[in-house]
């Protein structure tokens, strides 16, 4: 799930937000349907509905491709969840997750101009979720999977991608990974370093952690070490699920074993995407000029002020500290670019292009306390969309 809040310049106002304001802001939900054609006269009604609409339906029945032109589905994103991994709330079920999915749909509209429909499913069964999404295919143009727990999320995403001919992305995985890559590139550029030389430790081997590891490896960072609740994810462990087994074969090149202390000693980068706290002494043991991304919300793995005592660059997922790493920098532009290009899927190349585009927006504004743009920066989504569309065409998926 993505949280968008005000920029650091207005964070003084955030403490004044009351429960009453929050609930009033959700009365009746956050979404509505608007008309694109007039319905004022009998003639309007005859064109928009019967008998005129039958002409359009007949045409689509004869040529299915016309649905892209004469319905809203080609630009409609389905935000789909089973409510099993919502924010820091965990498995709260589909009904309770709906306000979050509505919020996601609102972000699509605000930042990319895309219509979006939240769909919540009352099942955790992988087969049932995949089958339901496939059966709904003709109702949408893209799928944003949201707040589905690991490791089921990996199988669900893969199977839906294989089954459908439209863009599909689990944002908890790839939205996070794209923005993390953009931020790490920004931090390395500030320091005059190459990301390929960095030793990166990722705390959390769930949806976000696995995706971050994959995108960093794809971008050329070879020394990536992953931590789960039992320690370093290594090839000699016998308690790993299939996703971690595969990743263990591509990470931890120095063959480390143990836990966070062993992983972080001499490391250049700490990336926290779990709820677990990291001892200050572990951060202190990192290499000089270290980089700390403590992204858990609302409580980072280490408080940024404490991390800053040892690290040169610190980022969080919160709006009340510099360098907020927020998925809204990625997913609106990624889906808009994919739909603009008519892409059949979202590739690794498109994700890498999105990360580059996010960072490119900053230009001369890049600094240790501004390694990514603000989540509210209006330049970001168009830049990401253009880069993603170009990558889709270059890779032949559009």
DRENDO-1510 file (C-alpha; in Angstrom, 1 decimal, always signed):
<recs>
REC; n; res; u; v; w
REC; 1; UNK; +0.0; +0.0; +0.0 .
REC; 2; UNK; +1.1; +3.5; -0.8 .
REC; 3; UNK; +0.7; +6.4; +1.6 .
REC; 4; UNK; +0.8; +10.0; +0.2 .
REC; 5; UNK; +1.0; +12.8; +2.7 .
REC; 6; UNK; +2.1; +16.4; +2.6 .
REC; 7; UNK; +5.6; +17.4; +1.9 .
REC; 8; UNK; +8.1; +18.2; +4.7 .
REC; 9; UNK; +7.4; +21.9; +4.4 .
REC; 10; UNK; +3.8; +21.4; +5.7 .
REC; 11; UNK; +4.4; +18.6; +8.2 .
REC; 12; UNK; +3.6; +20.9; +11.1 .
REC; 13; UNK; +0.0; +20.7; +10.0 .
REC; 14; UNK; +0.0; +16.9; +10.1 .
REC; 15; UNK; +0.0; +16.7; +13.9 .
REC; 16; UNK; -3.2; +18.6; +13.9 .
REC; 17; UNK; -5.2; +16.1; +11.9 .
REC; 18; UNK; -8.0; +14.7; +14.1 .
REC; 19; UNK; -9.9; +11.4; +13.9 .
REC; 20; UNK; -13.0; +13.4; +13.0 .
REC; 21; UNK; -11.3; +14.9; +10.0 .
REC; 22; UNK; -10.1; +11.5; +8.9 .
REC; 23; UNK; -13.5; +9.9; +9.1 .
REC; 24; UNK; -15.2; +12.9; +7.5 .
REC; 25; UNK; -12.8; +12.6; +4.6 .
REC; 26; UNK; -14.0; +9.1; +3.9 .
REC; 27; UNK; -17.7; +9.5; +4.3 .
REC; 28; UNK; -19.4; +8.0; +1.2 .
REC; 29; UNK; -16.0; +6.8; +0.0 .
REC; 30; UNK; -13.4; +8.7; -2.0 .
REC; 31; UNK; -14.5; +7.8; -5.5 .
REC; 32; UNK; -17.4; +8.6; -7.9 .
REC; 33; UNK; -18.3; +7.9; -11.5 .
REC; 34; UNK; -18.6; +10.9; -13.9 .
REC; 35; UNK; -20.3; +11.1; -17.3 .
REC; 36; UNK; -18.4; +11.8; -20.5 .
REC; 37; UNK; -21.5; +12.3; -22.7 .
REC; 38; UNK; -24.6; +14.5; -22.1 .
REC; 39; UNK; -27.8; +13.0; -20.7 .
REC; 40; UNK; -30.1; +16.0; -20.8 .
REC; 41; UNK; -32.6; +15.2; -23.6 .
REC; 42; UNK; -34.5; +12.3; -25.0 .
REC; 43; UNK; -32.0; +12.3; -27.9 .
REC; 44; UNK; -29.1; +12.1; -25.5 .
REC; 45; UNK; -30.7; +9.1; -23.9 .
REC; 46; UNK; -31.3; +7.4; -27.2 .
REC; 47; UNK; -27.6; +7.9; -28.1 .
REC; 48; UNK; -26.1; +6.9; -24.8 .
REC; 49; UNK; -28.5; +4.1; -24.0 .
REC; 50; UNK; -31.2; +2.3; -26.0 .
REC; 51; UNK; -31.6; +2.1; -28.9 .
REC; 52; UNK; -28.3; +3.8; -29.9 .
REC; 53; UNK; -26.1; +1.7; -27.7 .
REC; 54; UNK; -27.1; -1.5; -29.5 .
REC; 55; UNK; -25.3; -0.3; -32.6 .
REC; 56; UNK; -22.0; +0.0; -30.6 .
REC; 57; UNK; -22.6; -3.4; -29.0 .
REC; 58; UNK; -23.2; -5.0; -32.5 .
REC; 59; UNK; -20.0; -3.4; -33.8 .
REC; 60; UNK; -17.9; -4.7; -30.9 .
REC; 61; UNK; -19.5; -8.2; -31.2 .
REC; 62; UNK; -18.2; -8.2; -34.8 .
REC; 63; UNK; -14.8; -6.7; -34.0 .
REC; 64; UNK; -13.7; -7.0; -30.4 .
REC; 65; UNK; -10.8; -4.5; -30.9 .
REC; 66; UNK; -13.4; -1.7; -31.1 .
REC; 67; UNK; -14.0; -2.1; -27.3 .
REC; 68; UNK; -10.8; -0.1; -26.8 .
REC; 69; UNK; -12.3; +2.9; -28.7 .
REC; 70; UNK; -15.9; +2.7; -27.5 .
REC; 71; UNK; -15.7; +1.7; -23.8 .
REC; 72; UNK; -13.6; +2.9; -20.9 .
REC; 73; UNK; -11.8; -0.5; -20.3 .
REC; 74; UNK; -8.7; +0.3; -22.3 .
REC; 75; UNK; -7.7; +3.0; -19.8 .
REC; 76; UNK; -9.2; +1.4; -16.7 .
REC; 77; UNK; -7.0; +0.0; -13.9 .
REC; 78; UNK; -8.4; -2.7; -11.6 .
REC; 79; UNK; -7.0; -2.4; -8.1 .
REC; 80; UNK; -7.4; -5.9; -6.7 .
REC; 81; UNK; -6.7; -7.2; -3.2 .
REC; 82; UNK; -7.7; -9.9; -0.8 .
REC; 83; UNK; -7.0; -7.7; +2.2 .
REC; 84; UNK; -4.3; -10.1; +3.5 .
REC; 85; UNK; -1.4; -7.7; +4.0 .
REC; 86; UNK; -2.8; -4.2; +4.4 .
REC; 87; UNK; -0.4; -1.5; +5.6 .
REC; 88; UNK; +0.9; -2.5; +9.0 .
REC; 89; UNK; -2.5; -3.9; +9.9 .
REC; 90; UNK; -1.9; -7.4; +8.4 .
REC; 91; UNK; -4.8; -9.6; +7.3 .
REC; 92; UNK; -7.9; -7.4; +7.9 .
REC; 93; UNK; -10.0; -8.9; +5.2 .
REC; 94; UNK; -11.5; -7.5; +2.0 .
REC; 95; UNK; -14.2; -5.2; +3.5 .
REC; 96; UNK; -11.8; -3.4; +5.8 .
REC; 97; UNK; -9.2; -3.1; +3.0 .
REC; 98; UNK; -11.6; -1.3; +0.7 .
REC; 99; UNK; -10.8; +2.3; +1.9 .
REC; 100; UNK; -7.2; +1.6; +1.1 .
REC; 101; UNK; -8.0; +0.4; -2.4 .
REC; 102; UNK; -10.2; +3.4; -2.9 .
REC; 103; UNK; -7.3; +5.5; -1.9 .
REC; 104; UNK; -5.1; +3.8; -4.4 .
REC; 105; UNK; -7.7; +4.4; -7.2 .
REC; 106; UNK; -7.8; +8.1; -6.2 .
REC; 107; UNK; -4.0; +8.3; -6.6 .
REC; 108; UNK; -4.3; +6.8; -10.1 .
REC; 109; UNK; -6.8; +9.5; -11.0 .
REC; 110; UNK; -4.9; +12.4; -9.4 .
REC; 111; UNK; -1.4; +11.6; -10.6 .
REC; 112; UNK; -2.0; +9.8; -14.0 .
REC; 113; UNK; -5.5; +10.8; -15.0 .
REC; 114; UNK; -6.4; +7.1; -15.1 .
REC; 115; UNK; -9.8; +5.7; -14.1 .
REC; 116; UNK; -9.5; +2.9; -11.6 .
REC; 117; UNK; -11.9; +0.5; -9.9 .
REC; 118; UNK; -11.2; -1.2; -6.5 .
REC; 119; UNK; -12.0; -4.9; -6.3 .
REC; 120; UNK; -11.7; -6.8; -3.1 .
REC; 121; UNK; -12.0; -10.6; -3.0 .
REC; 122; UNK; -13.1; -12.7; -0.1 .
REC; 123; UNK; -10.7; -15.6; -0.6 .
REC; 124; UNK; -7.0; -16.3; +0.0 .
REC; 125; UNK; -7.0; -19.3; -2.4 .
REC; 126; UNK; -4.5; -18.6; -5.2 .
REC; 127; UNK; -6.5; -20.6; -7.8 .
REC; 128; UNK; -9.7; -18.7; -7.0 .
REC; 129; UNK; -8.0; -15.3; -7.1 .
REC; 130; UNK; -6.4; -16.0; -10.4 .
REC; 131; UNK; -9.5; -17.4; -11.9 .
REC; 132; UNK; -11.6; -14.5; -10.8 .
REC; 133; UNK; -9.2; -11.9; -12.3 .
REC; 134; UNK; -9.0; -13.9; -15.6 .
REC; 135; UNK; -12.8; -14.0; -15.8 .
REC; 136; UNK; -13.0; -10.2; -15.3 .
REC; 137; UNK; -10.5; -9.5; -18.0 .
REC; 138; UNK; -12.9; -7.7; -20.4 .
REC; 139; UNK; -13.8; -5.2; -17.7 .
REC; 140; UNK; -10.4; -3.5; -17.4 .
REC; 141; UNK; -7.2; -2.6; -19.3 .
REC; 142; UNK; -4.6; -3.2; -16.5 .
REC; 143; UNK; -4.3; -4.9; -13.1 .
REC; 144; UNK; -2.7; -3.4; -10.0 .
REC; 145; UNK; -2.4; -6.1; -7.4 .
REC; 146; UNK; -2.3; -4.7; -3.9 .
REC; 147; UNK; -1.8; -5.8; -0.4 .
REC; 148; UNK; -1.6; -9.5; -1.0 .
REC; 149; UNK; +0.6; -11.4; +1.4 .
REC; 150; UNK; +3.8; -13.2; +0.5 .
REC; 151; UNK; +4.6; -15.8; -0.7 .
REC; 152; UNK; +1.2; -16.1; -2.4 .
REC; 153; UNK; +1.6; -12.7; -4.1 .
REC; 154; UNK; +4.5; -14.0; -6.2 .
REC; 155; UNK; +2.5; -16.9; -7.6 .
REC; 156; UNK; -0.6; -14.9; -8.1 .
REC; 157; UNK; +1.3; -12.1; -10.0 .
REC; 158; UNK; +3.1; -14.6; -12.2 .
REC; 159; UNK; +0.0; -16.6; -13.1 .
REC; 160; UNK; -2.1; -13.5; -13.9 .
REC; 161; UNK; +0.7; -12.1; -16.1 .
REC; 162; UNK; +0.9; -15.4; -17.9 .
REC; 163; UNK; -2.9; -15.5; -18.4 .
REC; 164; UNK; -3.6; -12.0; -19.5 .
REC; 165; UNK; -2.5; -9.8; -22.4 .
REC; 166; UNK; -2.4; -6.5; -20.5 .
REC; 167; UNK; -0.2; -4.7; -17.9 .
REC; 168; UNK; -0.1; -6.5; -14.5 .
REC; 169; UNK; +1.9; -5.4; -11.5 .
REC; 170; UNK; +1.9; -6.1; -7.8 .
REC; 171; UNK; +2.7; -2.6; -6.6 .
REC; 172; UNK; +3.9; -3.7; -3.1 .
REC; 173; UNK; +6.7; -5.4; -4.9 .
REC; 174; UNK; +7.6; -3.4; -7.9 .
REC; 175; UNK; +6.5; +0.1; -7.1 .
REC; 176; UNK; +8.6; -0.1; -4.0 .
REC; 177; UNK; +11.6; -1.5; -5.9 .
REC; 178; UNK; +11.4; +1.1; -8.6 .
REC; 179; UNK; +11.5; +4.0; -6.2 .
REC; 180; UNK; +14.2; +2.3; -4.1 .
REC; 181; UNK; +16.4; +2.0; -7.2 .
REC; 182; UNK; +15.8; +5.6; -8.1 .
REC; 183; UNK; +16.7; +6.7; -4.6 .
REC; 184; UNK; +19.8; +4.5; -4.4 .
REC; 185; UNK; +21.0; +5.9; -7.8 .
REC; 186; UNK; +20.4; +9.4; -6.4 .
REC; 187; UNK; +22.3; +8.7; -3.2 .
REC; 188; UNK; +25.2; +7.1; -5.1 .
REC; 189; UNK; +25.4; +10.0; -7.5 .
REC; 190; UNK; +25.5; +12.5; -4.6 .
REC; 191; UNK; +28.4; +10.6; -3.2 .
REC; 192; UNK; +30.2; +10.2; -6.5 .
REC; 193; UNK; +29.9; +6.4; -6.3 .
REC; 194; UNK; +28.7; +3.6; -8.5 .
REC; 195; UNK; +25.8; +1.4; -7.3 .
REC; 196; UNK; +27.6; -1.6; -8.8 .
REC; 197; UNK; +30.3; -1.3; -6.2 .
REC; 198; UNK; +27.9; -1.1; -3.2 .
REC; 199; UNK; +27.3; -3.8; -0.6 .
REC; 200; UNK; +23.6; -3.8; +0.0 .
REC; 201; UNK; +21.7; -5.4; +2.9 .
REC; 202; UNK; +18.0; -5.8; +2.6 .
REC; 203; UNK; +16.1; -6.5; +5.8 .
REC; 204; UNK; +12.8; -8.2; +4.9 .
REC; 205; UNK; +12.3; -11.0; +2.4 .
REC; 206; UNK; +8.7; -10.5; +1.7 .
REC; 207; UNK; +7.1; -8.9; -1.3 .
REC; 208; UNK; +9.0; -5.7; -1.3 .
REC; 209; UNK; +12.3; -7.2; -0.2 .
REC; 210; UNK; +12.4; -9.8; -2.9 .
REC; 211; UNK; +11.4; -7.3; -5.6 .
REC; 212; UNK; +14.1; -4.8; -4.4 .
REC; 213; UNK; +16.7; -7.5; -4.5 .
REC; 214; UNK; +15.7; -8.5; -8.0 .
REC; 215; UNK; +15.7; -4.9; -9.4 .
REC; 216; UNK; +19.1; -4.1; -7.8 .
REC; 217; UNK; +20.6; -7.2; -9.3 .
REC; 218; UNK; +19.1; -6.3; -12.7 .
REC; 219; UNK; +20.6; -2.8; -12.4 .
REC; 220; UNK; +24.1; -4.2; -11.8 .
REC; 221; UNK; +24.4; -4.2; -8.0 .
REC; 222; UNK; +26.1; -7.6; -7.5 .
REC; 223; UNK; +26.6; -7.7; -3.7 .
REC; 224; UNK; +23.1; -8.0; -2.3 .
REC; 225; UNK; +22.4; -9.8; +1.0 .
REC; 226; UNK; +18.8; -10.5; +2.1 .
REC; 227; UNK; +17.7; -10.9; +5.7 .
REC; 228; UNK; +14.5; -12.6; +6.9 .
REC; 229; UNK; +13.3; -13.2; +10.4 .
REC; 230; UNK; +15.7; -16.1; +10.8 .
REC; 231; UNK; +18.9; -14.4; +9.5 .
REC; 232; UNK; +20.8; -14.2; +6.2 .
REC; 233; UNK; +19.0; -15.9; +3.3 .
REC; 234; UNK; +21.8; -18.2; +2.2 .
REC; 235; UNK; +22.0; -21.3; +0.1 .
REC; 236; UNK; +22.9; -23.6; +3.0 .
REC; 237; UNK; +19.6; -23.0; +4.8 .
REC; 238; UNK; +17.0; -25.7; +4.7 .
REC; 239; UNK; +14.0; -23.7; +5.9 .
REC; 240; UNK; +13.5; -21.5; +2.8 .
REC; 241; UNK; +10.4; -21.3; +0.6 .
REC; 242; UNK; +10.9; -21.7; -3.1 .
REC; 243; UNK; +11.1; -18.0; -3.7 .
REC; 244; UNK; +13.9; -17.6; -1.2 .
REC; 245; UNK; +15.7; -20.7; -2.4 .
REC; 246; UNK; +15.9; -19.2; -5.9 .
REC; 247; UNK; +17.0; -15.8; -4.6 .
REC; 248; UNK; +19.7; -17.4; -2.3 .
REC; 249; UNK; +21.3; -18.7; -5.5 .
REC; 250; UNK; +21.7; -15.2; -6.9 .
REC; 251; UNK; +22.5; -13.1; -3.7 .
REC; 252; UNK; +25.0; -13.2; -0.8 .
REC; 253; UNK; +28.1; -13.6; -3.1 .
REC; 254; UNK; +30.5; -13.5; -0.1 .
REC; 255; UNK; +28.8; -16.5; +1.5 .
REC; 256; UNK; +27.9; -14.7; +4.7 .
REC; 257; UNK; +26.0; -16.6; +7.5 .
REC; 258; UNK; +24.4; -15.4; +10.7 .
REC; 259; UNK; +22.1; -12.5; +11.2 .
REC; 260; UNK; +21.9; -8.7; +10.9 .
REC; 261; UNK; +25.1; -8.1; +12.8 .
REC; 262; UNK; +27.1; -10.2; +10.4 .
REC; 263; UNK; +25.3; -8.8; +7.3 .
REC; 264; UNK; +25.7; -5.2; +8.2 .
REC; 265; UNK; +29.3; -5.2; +9.3 .
REC; 266; UNK; +31.2; -3.2; +6.6 .
REC; 267; UNK; +28.0; -2.9; +4.4 .
REC; 268; UNK; +27.4; +0.3; +2.4 .
REC; 269; UNK; +23.6; +0.3; +2.3 .
REC; 270; UNK; +20.9; -0.8; +4.7 .
REC; 271; UNK; +17.4; -1.2; +3.1 .
REC; 272; UNK; +14.7; -1.9; +5.6 .
REC; 273; UNK; +11.4; -3.1; +4.3 .
REC; 274; UNK; +10.2; -5.1; +7.3 .
REC; 275; UNK; +8.7; -4.2; +10.7 .
REC; 276; UNK; +11.7; -5.4; +12.6 .
REC; 277; UNK; +13.9; -3.0; +14.5 .
REC; 278; UNK; +17.6; -2.7; +13.8 .
REC; 279; UNK; +20.1; -2.1; +16.6 .
REC; 280; UNK; +21.9; +1.2; +16.5 .
REC; 281; UNK; +25.2; -0.7; +16.9 .
REC; 282; UNK; +24.6; -2.6; +13.7 .
REC; 283; UNK; +24.2; +0.7; +11.7 .
REC; 284; UNK; +27.4; +2.0; +13.4 .
REC; 285; UNK; +29.3; -1.0; +12.2 .
REC; 286; UNK; +28.6; -0.2; +8.5 .
REC; 287; UNK; +31.2; +1.2; +6.2 .
REC; 288; UNK; +32.0; +4.9; +6.1 .
REC; 289; UNK; +29.7; +7.1; +4.1 .
REC; 290; UNK; +26.9; +4.5; +4.5 .
REC; 291; UNK; +23.4; +4.9; +3.2 .
REC; 292; UNK; +20.3; +3.9; +5.3 .
REC; 293; UNK; +16.8; +3.5; +3.9 .
REC; 294; UNK; +14.5; +2.7; +6.9 .
REC; 295; UNK; +11.2; +2.4; +5.1 .
REC; 296; UNK; +8.8; +0.7; +7.5 .
REC; 297; UNK; +5.7; +2.8; +8.3 .
REC; 298; UNK; +4.8; +4.3; +10.7 .
REC; 299; UNK; +7.9; +3.2; +12.7 .
REC; 300; UNK; +11.1; +2.9; +10.7 .
REC; 301; UNK; +13.6; +0.1; +11.5 .
REC; 302; UNK; +15.8; +2.8; +13.1 .
REC; 303; UNK; +14.8; +6.4; +13.9 .
REC; 304; UNK; +16.3; +8.5; +11.1 .
REC; 305; UNK; +17.9; +11.0; +13.6 .
REC; 306; UNK; +19.8; +8.1; +15.2 .
REC; 307; UNK; +20.7; +6.6; +11.8 .
REC; 308; UNK; +22.1; +10.0; +10.7 .
REC; 309; UNK; +24.7; +9.8; +13.5 .
REC; 310; UNK; +26.5; +7.2; +11.4 .
REC; 311; UNK; +25.1; +7.3; +7.9 .
REC; 312; UNK; +25.8; +10.0; +5.3 .
REC; 313; UNK; +22.4; +9.7; +3.6 .
REC; 314; UNK; +19.1; +8.6; +5.3 .
REC; 315; UNK; +15.7; +8.0; +3.8 .
REC; 316; UNK; +12.4; +6.8; +5.2 .
REC; 317; UNK; +8.9; +6.2; +4.0 .
REC; 318; UNK; +7.6; +9.1; +6.1 .
REC; 319; UNK; +6.8; +12.6; +5.0 .
REC; 320; UNK; +8.1; +14.3; +8.2 .
REC; 321; UNK; +11.8; +13.6; +7.3 .
REC; 322; UNK; +13.8; +14.3; +4.1 .
REC; 323; UNK; +14.0; +11.7; +1.3 .
REC; 324; UNK; +10.6; +10.1; +1.5 .
REC; 325; UNK; +10.6; +6.9; -0.6 .
REC; 326; UNK; +7.0; +6.6; -1.7 .
REC; 327; UNK; +5.4; +4.3; -4.3 .
REC; 328; UNK; +3.3; +7.1; -5.8 .
REC; 329; UNK; +6.5; +8.3; -7.5 .
REC; 330; UNK; +6.3; +5.1; -9.6 .
REC; 331; UNK; +3.0; +3.3; -10.1 .
REC; 332; UNK; +0.8; +6.1; -11.7 .
REC; 333; UNK; +3.4; +6.8; -14.4 .
REC; 334; UNK; +4.2; +3.1; -14.9 .
REC; 335; UNK; +0.6; +2.2; -15.7 .
REC; 336; UNK; +0.0; +5.3; -17.7 .
REC; 337; UNK; +3.1; +4.7; -19.8 .
REC; 338; UNK; +2.2; +1.0; -20.3 .
REC; 339; UNK; -1.4; +1.9; -21.4 .
REC; 340; UNK; -0.2; +4.8; -23.6 .
REC; 341; UNK; +2.0; +2.4; -25.5 .
REC; 342; UNK; -0.6; -0.4; -25.6 .
REC; 343; UNK; +1.9; -2.7; -23.8 .
REC; 344; UNK; +0.9; -6.3; -23.2 .
REC; 345; UNK; +3.0; -6.5; -20.0 .
REC; 346; UNK; +5.3; -4.6; -17.7 .
REC; 347; UNK; +8.9; -5.7; -18.2 .
REC; 348; UNK; +12.0; -5.4; -16.1 .
REC; 349; UNK; +13.3; -2.9; -18.7 .
REC; 350; UNK; +10.2; -0.7; -18.2 .
REC; 351; UNK; +10.8; -0.7; -14.4 .
REC; 352; UNK; +14.4; +0.3; -14.9 .
REC; 353; UNK; +13.3; +3.1; -17.2 .
REC; 354; UNK; +10.8; +4.3; -14.6 .
REC; 355; UNK; +13.6; +4.5; -11.9 .
REC; 356; UNK; +15.8; +6.5; -14.2 .
REC; 357; UNK; +13.0; +8.8; -15.1 .
REC; 358; UNK; +12.1; +9.5; -11.4 .
REC; 359; UNK; +15.7; +10.5; -10.7 .
REC; 360; UNK; +16.0; +12.6; -13.9 .
REC; 361; UNK; +13.3; +14.9; -12.7 .
REC; 362; UNK; +15.6; +16.3; -10.0 .
REC; 363; UNK; +18.4; +17.5; -12.2 .
REC; 364; UNK; +20.4; +20.1; -10.3 .
REC; 365; UNK; +18.1; +19.8; -7.3 .
REC; 366; UNK; +19.8; +16.5; -6.4 .
REC; 367; UNK; +21.3; +16.6; -2.9 .
REC; 368; UNK; +21.9; +14.4; +0.2 .
REC; 369; UNK; +18.5; +15.5; +1.6 .
REC; 370; UNK; +16.8; +15.3; -1.8 .
REC; 371; UNK; +17.7; +12.0; -3.5 .
REC; 372; UNK; +14.2; +11.6; -5.0 .
REC; 373; UNK; +11.5; +14.1; -5.9 .
REC; 374; UNK; +8.6; +14.9; -3.6 .
REC; 375; UNK; +5.7; +12.4; -4.0 .
REC; 376; UNK; +3.6; +15.4; -5.0 .
REC; 377; UNK; +5.9; +16.7; -7.7 .
REC; 378; UNK; +3.7; +17.1; -10.8 .
REC; 379; UNK; +6.7; +16.5; -13.1 .
REC; 380; UNK; +7.2; +12.9; -12.0 .
REC; 381; UNK; +4.3; +10.9; -13.5 .
REC; 382; UNK; +4.6; +12.4; -17.0 .
REC; 383; UNK; +8.3; +11.7; -17.1 .
REC; 384; UNK; +7.8; +8.2; -15.9 .
REC; 385; UNK; +5.0; +7.5; -18.3 .
REC; 386; UNK; +7.1; +8.7; -21.3 .
REC; 387; UNK; +10.1; +6.6; -20.3 .
REC; 388; UNK; +8.0; +3.5; -19.7 .
REC; 389; UNK; +6.1; +3.9; -23.0 .
REC; 390; UNK; +9.4; +4.3; -24.9 .
REC; 391; UNK; +10.9; +1.2; -23.1 .
REC; 392; UNK; +7.8; -0.8; -24.0 .
REC; 393; UNK; +8.1; +0.0; -27.7 .
REC; 394; UNK; +11.8; -0.6; -27.7 .
REC; 395; UNK; +11.3; -4.1; -26.1 .
REC; 396; UNK; +8.6; -5.0; -28.5 .
REC; 397; UNK; +5.8; -5.5; -26.0 .
REC; 398; UNK; +3.7; -2.7; -27.4 .
</recs>
